[in-house]
Amino acid sequence: MEEILEIIDLTEEGLGVGKKEKRVYFVSGDVTVGDVVKVKVTSEKRGVILGEALEILTNSPYRDVPRCPHFGYCGGCSLQNLDYEQQLVLKKTKVYNIMKKIGRIDAPINSVLPNFAFYRYRQKVHFTFGSSQNKLAIGYFDRKNNWFPVTDCLIADKSLVEVAHYVTEILDAFKLKAYFNDAGVLRHLVVRKSSTTGEIQVVITAVKLNFNVKEIAAKILLNPEIQSLTFHENPKKTREVFGKGTAVTFGTRYITEELLGISYRLTPLSFFQINPVQAEKIYRIALDYLDLGKTDMVFDGYSGVGSLTLPAARIAASVVGVEEIRDAVEVAKTNAKLNGIANVNFFAGKVEEKLPWLLKKGYRFNKIILDPPREGVKKEVLEEIIKLNPERIVYVSCNPATQARDLKILAETGYYPVEITPVDMFSQTMHVENVVLLKKK
Ligand SMILES: C[S@@+](CC[C@H](N)C(=O)[O-])C[C@H]1O[C@@H](n2cnc3c(N)ncnc32)[C@H](O)[C@@H]1O
């Protein structure tokens, strides 16, 4: 069966969405918002209709020329064929719809803050090792979840891709094979760059470190850009990059990044925003929403290496950060010392366990920062926060769907979103970072 459809939206996975007579179609192929497309319906199961674009009958006025050689099948970017201004419009509509549908929230949503470098903005890339033409190669997963070799990644800083190829060639010369599709040991390659110092950090993960890491490291470190190199053993049979296995580091253990005038040491396994320019904007908005003064006692849940904790501590009376990765907590403490910030305390553990523990110990907070991973905040954490009766809550999220779910719980107890600002951290993809201020009515 064939249909003629106008594409009115895009899914996270890059499928075009079309509607006809109250039926919703999900269309694969090089389609974008505004295209009128002839579609071949390929399956219909429980009301989900999938189709393939056969022909674009009218090109969208918002079409742009994709720049990446892997566009169309790469699972990473799905918006490269859409004009950047329209990407921002699409993201604002996405946040609005999610907030309304999942959160039942009607708060004002500001325009999405643009990312002026909407290509080559990533300062961290993560490749999976595989093999191509009988050689070790770096790759990503496509929209059907199949691995493919990557020559370039247009949203990543160019030097990160170059370093990734350089490291892969050395590993290949040592006859190492990919675990993923070649029954070898190598799993992932993570390359991160400091936007302030230009230092590069490389992490190679393997199921077993049963090869001569010392000799390989000596070769890799001949590249003067690479300051920090870690081999990390992760025997877990999942696609997770880092596990609990051992790590061996050569060169320095950290690279240094600077945001809002504060320096951060970034260790191999600790989280840091991949787009420092946009991260700074997010932190500025979060601090502005917190409206900090000299008497404020702040709780920063999911604090990473302290990138919101430390700027908040510069203004507030005290800030407590809780983060589950012990290594990140150690680095956060060092970061506080290095920057001469003494009114902070960092605790290692899960927020859901550490927050009740802190309250039992007598800690009190009147302002709350939440910056959780994609899964959002556990209900019991929200309940503890409500009991604290804070003046303001600032919730930063890279997943508006779980954020809207959590905002609904907070709204039911009287904390309403006062202002919502989406920020474009991940141009060319459907992802959006969202900062929300909540206050009691
Ligand atoms: C989105 S990051 C935010 C980090 C930091 N605020 C920043 O902007 O760099 C989320 C952090 O939460 C940590 N995390 C994940 N689940 C956690 C939990 N249940 N309790 C505490 N920390 C957690 C992760 O390790 C990660 O560092």
The ligand as an SDF file (V2000), in Angstrom:
LIG
                    3D

 27 29  0  0  0  0  0  0  0  0999 V2000
   24.0480   14.4590   33.8900 C   0  0  0  0  0  0  0  0  0  0  0  0
   25.4060   14.1350   34.9380 S   0  0  0  0  0  0  0  0  0  0  0  0
   25.5610   15.6710   35.7690 C   0  0  0  0  0  0  0  0  0  0  0  0
   26.8890   15.9160   36.4290 C   0  0  0  0  0  0  0  0  0  0  0  0
   27.2160   17.3810   36.7590 C   0  0  0  0  0  0  0  0  0  0  0  0
   26.1440   18.0670   37.4010 N   0  0  0  0  0  0  0  0  0  0  0  0
   27.6770   18.1020   35.4990 C   0  0  0  0  0  0  0  0  0  0  0  0
   26.9630   18.9660   34.9890 O   0  0  0  0  0  0  0  0  0  0  0  0
   28.7780   17.7930   35.0230 O   0  0  0  0  0  0  0  0  0  0  0  0
   24.7250   13.0250   36.0690 C   0  0  0  0  0  0  0  0  0  0  0  0
   25.6810   12.5000   37.1180 C   0  0  0  0  0  0  0  0  0  0  0  0
   24.9390   11.6950   38.0200 O   0  0  0  0  0  0  0  0  0  0  0  0
   25.7160   10.5810   38.4290 C   0  0  0  0  0  0  0  0  0  0  0  0
   24.7240    9.5980   38.9210 N   0  0  0  0  0  0  0  0  0  0  0  0
   23.9520    8.7470   38.2100 C   0  0  0  0  0  0  0  0  0  0  0  0
   23.0750    8.1070   39.0180 N   0  0  0  0  0  0  0  0  0  0  0  0
   23.2980    8.5720   40.2790 C   0  0  0  0  0  0  0  0  0  0  0  0
   22.6900    8.3220   41.5510 C   0  0  0  0  0  0  0  0  0  0  0  0
   21.6910    7.4660   41.6790 N   0  0  0  0  0  0  0  0  0  0  0  0
   23.1720    8.9800   42.6210 N   0  0  0  0  0  0  0  0  0  0  0  0
   24.2040    9.8540   42.5070 C   0  0  0  0  0  0  0  0  0  0  0  0
   24.8100   10.1430   41.3200 N   0  0  0  0  0  0  0  0  0  0  0  0
   24.3550    9.5210   40.2200 C   0  0  0  0  0  0  0  0  0  0  0  0
   26.4990   10.2310   37.1960 C   0  0  0  0  0  0  0  0  0  0  0  0
   27.6730    9.5280   37.5280 O   0  0  0  0  0  0  0  0  0  0  0  0
   26.8070   11.6190   36.6140 C   0  0  0  0  0  0  0  0  0  0  0  0
   28.0200   12.1250   37.1050 O   0  0  0  0  0  0  0  0  0  0  0  0
  1  2  1  0
  2  3  1  0
  2 10  1  0
  3  4  1  0
  4  5  1  0
  5  6  1  0
  5  7  1  0
  7  8  2  0
  7  9  1  0
 10 11  1  0
 11 12  1  0
 11 26  1  0
 12 13  1  0
 13 14  1  0
 13 24  1  0
 14 15  1  0
 14 23  1  0
 15 16  2  0
 16 17  1  0
 17 18  1  0
 17 23  2  0
 18 19  1  0
 18 20  2  0
 20 21  1  0
 21 22  2  0
 22 23  1  0
 24 25  1  0
 24 26  1  0
 26 27  1  0
M  CHG  2   2   1   9  -1
M  END
$$$$
